[in-house]
């Protein structure tokens, strides 16, 4: 009986292990400077692409930002916005 209970618990835990994954849907490539500033100030930065191009997650969206140098100043430009969906 213990054997069947153990198998049953293993099956339940293994089904929940990978039940939630995240995918992205392209929503917009035109991001206003005000929205970009809000994302840069309040978002969570993740280095996903070779550690060079930061991806910022904010309010259920992921923003791809590019670093640009204007003279001696470093500037960030938000290039694309994708909606995060839980599967």
Buried (B, 14 or more C-beta within 10 A) or exposed (E): EEEEEEEEEEEEEEEEEEEEEEEBEEEBEEBEEEBBEBBBEEBEBEEEEEEEEBBBBBEEBBBBBEEEEEEEEEEBEBEBBBEEEEE
